[in-house]
């Protein structure tokens, strides 16, 4: 950041500004708030790239399973979004943790499904499900982020807005057919779960045309998934016919999840998460309505996940 920007953040009460990551929609910085004795992530977005279409999504999904936005500020030609700081990125975590135990995999998958369910239950399709759009907070809890491509469905569950990340796109999107975005999310979850279990993609090619051909055929290597229950769950996600795919609610009830979930208090499974697994995710901007901060109250009480705080411009 430029000295003037750091001075601006300092005037807001933030210290220890440090760079985290650069993405296509801006940069992410870590700051510290002495008032709350807490770290925050600040997303710096060029004003011309700021999309207000995400606002309704963020307001509607008032849930602990999404990365939270606390404030935003406008300074010069940028928007600065003060967000919940989650130190771990699932994609980086998977690259560092070479093999997940069955219980850990089930726990992650359950939490990811619950996060997507929080969206679907409110008629919002995420539309860009992939490991890098899930963050892990300091307590090992999965939180979904990045609603830049999300769709709020109203009367009909059909869309002609084609987007997402190629490796995670379902056949109906790569074929440019009208599609159900909720079913598309389930396909992307299937690709993500396959990658989590095998460190491979079910459909892969550096050539987009060949990749799309593989996705449309829907034939993938199943032997790399050793657990039979997991193999069935992934197969229910990777049905080429969207009408045959399981819903998120159905996936949460499948044996791999229900039989292998660890006890709720076994947070120790995350003890090997370390500081090198810092997140590298672009969190796109979201607005909230105004509500005053009360600095004399504790951080936990006045800023519960999903709450709405003071928004400044």
C-alpha positions in Angstrom: 0.0 0.0 0.0 1.0 3.6 -0.5 1.9 5.6 2.6 -1.3 7.7 2.2 -3.4 4.5 2.3 -1.6 3.2 5.4 -2.1 6.6 7.1 -5.8 6.3 6.2 -6.1 2.9 7.8 -4.1 4.1 10.8 -6.6 6.9 11.2 -9.3 4.2 11.4 -7.5 2.5 14.3 -5.7 -0.3 12.4 -2.0 -1.1 12.8 0.5 -3.7 11.6 -0.7 -3.6 7.9 0.8 -6.5 6.0 0.2 -8.0 2.5 -1.4 -11.4 2.2 -2.3 -12.0 -1.5 -3.0 -10.4 -4.8 -6.0 -11.5 -7.0 -7.9 -10.6 -10.1 -10.3 -8.4 -8.1 -7.9 -6.6 -5.8 -5.5 -7.3 -3.0 -5.9 -8.7 0.6 -4.1 -7.3 3.6 -3.9 -8.3 7.2 -4.4 -5.6 9.9 -4.6 -5.5 13.7 -7.2 -3.6 15.7 -6.0 -2.6 19.2 -9.6 -1.7 20.1 -10.8 -5.2 19.6 -7.4 -7.0 20.1 -8.2 -8.8 16.9 -6.8 -9.3 13.4 -8.9 -8.5 10.4 -8.5 -9.0 6.7 -8.9 -6.0 4.5 -9.8 -6.4 0.8 -8.8 -3.5 -1.3 -10.9 -3.3 -4.5 -10.7 -0.8 -7.3 -13.9 1.2 -7.4 -14.5 0.4 -11.1 -14.4 -3.3 -10.3 -16.6 -3.2 -7.3 -19.9 -5.1 -7.8 -22.9 -4.2 -5.7 -24.8 -7.3 -7.0 -23.3 -9.3 -4.1 -24.9 -7.1 -1.5 -28.2 -8.9 -1.4 -26.5 -12.3 -1.1 -24.5 -11.2 1.9 -27.5 -9.7 3.6 -29.6 -12.8 3.0 -27.0 -15.4 4.1 -26.7 -14.2 7.7 -25.0 -17.3 8.9 -21.9 -18.3 10.9 -20.7 -20.5 8.0 -19.9 -17.5 5.7 -16.8 -15.3 6.0 -18.2 -12.1 7.7 -18.0 -8.5 6.6 -17.8 -5.9 9.4 -17.3 -2.5 7.7 -16.4 -0.9 4.4 -14.7 2.4 3.5 -14.3 4.4 0.3 -10.9 6.1 -0.1 -9.8 7.7 -3.3 -10.6 5.2 -6.1 -10.8 2.1 -3.9 -13.2 0.3 -1.6 -11.7 -1.2 1.6 -13.7 -4.0 3.1 -12.9 -5.0 6.7 -13.6 -8.7 6.9 -13.2 -11.6 9.3 -9.7 -12.9 9.2 -9.4 -16.6 8.5 -5.7 -17.6 8.5 -6.1 -20.9 6.6 -7.1 -21.6 3.0 -8.5 -25.1 2.2 -6.6 -25.3 -1.0 -3.3 -24.5 0.7 -4.3 -26.8 3.5 -4.8 -29.7 1.1 -1.6 -29.1 -0.6 0.3 -29.2 2.7 -1.6 -32.0 4.3 -0.8 -34.9 1.9 -3.4 -37.3 3.3 -6.6 -36.6 5.3 -7.9 -39.2 7.7 -11.4 -40.5 7.0 -12.8 -38.7 10.0 -11.1 -35.4 9.1 -12.3 -35.7 5.5 -15.9 -36.4 6.7 -15.7 -33.4 9.0 -14.5 -31.1 6.3 -17.1 -32.3 3.9 -19.9 -32.0 6.4 -19.0 -28.4 7.2 -18.7 -27.5 3.5 -22.1 -29.1 2.8 -23.6 -27.2 5.7 -22.1 -23.9 4.3 -23.5 -24.5 0.9 -26.8 -25.6 2.5 -26.9 -22.2 4.2 -26.9 -20.6 0.7 -29.3 -23.0 -0.9 -31.8 -22.8 1.9 -32.0 -19.1 1.1 -32.4 -19.7 -2.7 -28.8 -18.6 -3.4 -26.6 -20.7 -5.6 -22.9 -20.0 -5.0 -21.8 -20.8 -8.6 -18.1 -21.0 -8.0 -17.6 -23.9 -5.6 -13.9 -25.0 -5.3 -11.4 -25.5 -2.5 -10.0 -21.9 -2.7 -13.5 -20.5 -1.9 -13.5 -22.2 1.5 -11.5 -20.7 4.4 -10.6 -22.3 7.8 -10.8 -20.1 10.8 -8.5 -20.2 13.9 -10.8 -22.9 15.4 -10.7 -25.2 12.4 -14.2 -24.3 11.2 -14.9 -24.1 7.5 -16.4 -20.9 6.1 -17.5 -20.2 2.5 -16.5 -17.0 0.8 -16.6 -15.2 -2.5 -20.1 -14.6 -3.7 -19.1 -12.7 -6.8 -20.8 -15.2 -9.2 -23.6 -16.1 -6.9 -27.2 -16.2 -8.2 -30.4 -15.4 -6.2 -33.1 -17.7 -7.6 -36.7 -16.4 -7.5 -39.4 -18.1 -9.5 -37.7 -20.7 -11.7 -34.5 -22.6 -10.8 -33.0 -22.1 -14.2 -30.2 -19.9 -15.4 -28.4 -19.0 -18.6 -25.5 -17.2 -16.8 -22.5 -19.3 -17.6 -19.5 -18.9 -15.3 -17.2 -20.4 -12.7 -13.9 -22.2 -12.8 -13.4 -24.6 -15.7 -12.2 -27.6 -13.7 -15.3 -27.5 -11.5 -17.9 -26.7 -14.2 -20.7 -29.3 -14.8 -21.6 -30.7 -18.3 -24.6 -28.4 -18.7 -22.5 -25.3 -18.2 -19.7 -26.3 -20.5 -22.4 -27.2 -23.1 -24.0 -23.8 -22.7 -27.4 -25.3 -21.8 -30.0 -23.7 -19.5 -29.2 -25.2 -16.1 -30.2 -25.5 -12.5 -27.5 -23.6 -10.5 -28.2 -25.6 -7.3 -27.5 -28.8 -9.2 -24.4 -27.2 -10.7 -23.1 -26.4 -7.2 -23.5 -30.1 -6.3 -21.4 -31.1 -9.3 -18.7 -28.7 -8.2 -18.8 -30.1 -4.7 -18.3 -33.6 -6.2 -15.1 -32.4 -8.0 -13.9 -30.7 -4.8 -14.5 -33.8 -2.7 -12.7 -36.0 -5.3 -9.7 -33.6 -5.1 -9.8 -33.6 -1.3 -9.7 -37.4 -1.2 -7.2 -38.1 -4.1 -5.3 -34.8 -4.7 -6.4 -35.3 -8.4 -9.1 -33.8 -10.5 -11.7 -36.2 -11.9 -11.6 -34.4 -15.2 -8.4 -32.7 -16.2 -6.7 -31.3 -19.3 -4.7 -28.1 -19.9 -6.6 -27.8 -23.2 -10.1 -26.4 -22.5 -11.7 -28.2 -25.4 -10.4 -31.6 -24.3 -11.3 -30.8 -20.7 -14.9 -30.0 -21.7 -15.2 -33.2 -23.7 -14.1 -35.2 -20.6 -16.6 -33.3 -18.4 -19.5 -33.9 -20.9 -18.7 -37.6 -21.0 -18.6 -37.8 -17.3 -16.2 -40.7 -17.1 -13.6 -40.5 -14.4 -11.2 -42.8 -12.5 -12.9 -44.3 -9.5 -10.1 -46.5 -8.1 -8.3 -43.6 -6.6 -11.2 -43.2 -4.1 -10.6 -46.1 -1.7 -13.6 -45.6 0.7 -16.7 -47.3 -0.9 -19.1 -44.9 0.9 -17.2 -41.9 -0.3 -17.1 -43.3 -3.8 -21.0 -43.5 -3.8 -21.3 -40.0 -2.4 -19.0 -38.5 -5.1 -20.9 -40.5 -7.8 -24.2 -38.9 -6.7 -22.6 -35.5 -7.2 -21.0 -36.3 -10.6 -24.1 -37.5 -12.4 -24.1 -36.0 -15.9 -27.9 -35.7 -15.7 -28.5 -32.8 -13.3 -31.9 -34.2 -12.3 -30.2 -37.3 -11.0 -27.8 -35.5 -8.7 -28.3 -35.6 -5.0 -29.2 -32.4 -3.2 -27.1 -31.0 -0.5 -29.6 -32.2 2.1 -29.4 -35.7 0.7 -25.6 -35.6 0.7 -25.6 -34.7 4.4 -27.6 -37.8 5.2 -25.3 -40.2 3.2 -23.4 -42.9 5.1 -19.9 -41.5 4.5 -20.9 -38.3 6.4 -23.2 -39.8 9.1 -20.9 -42.8 10.0 -17.6 -41.0 9.9 -18.2 -37.7 11.5 -15.9 -37.2 14.6 -17.3 -36.1 17.9 -18.1 -32.4 18.0 -15.5 -31.4 20.5 -12.5 -33.1 18.9 -10.9 -29.9 17.7 -7.5 -31.5 18.2 -7.8 -32.9 14.7 -6.7 -29.5 13.5 -3.6 -29.2 15.6 -1.3 -29.7 12.6 -2.7 -26.6 10.9 0.2 -24.1 11.0 1.0 -20.6 10.1 2.5 -21.4 6.8 -1.0 -22.4 5.5 -2.1 -18.8 5.1 -5.1 -18.1 2.9 -4.7 -17.0 -0.7 -8.3 -16.2 -1.6 -9.9 -13.2 -3.2 -12.9 -12.3 -1.1 -15.1 -10.1 -3.2 -17.0 -7.1 -1.7 -20.3 -7.2 0.2 -22.2 -4.4 1.9 -24.3 -4.4 5.1 -26.6 -1.8 6.6 -25.4 0.5 9.3 -25.3 -0.4 13.0 -23.1 1.4 15.5 -20.0 -0.3 17.1 -19.9 -0.2 20.9 -16.1 -0.2 21.6 -16.5 -0.8 25.3 -18.0 -4.3 24.8 -16.1 -7.4 24.1 -15.3 -8.4 20.5 -17.2 -11.7 20.8 -20.3 -10.1 22.0 -20.6 -7.2 19.6 -19.2 -8.9 16.5 -20.8 -12.4 16.4 -20.3 -14.1 13.0 -23.1 -13.0 10.8 -23.8 -9.8 12.7 -24.1 -6.3 11.1 -21.8 -3.6 12.3 -21.0 0.0 11.5 -20.4 0.6 7.8 -18.6 3.7 6.8 -17.9 5.4 3.5 
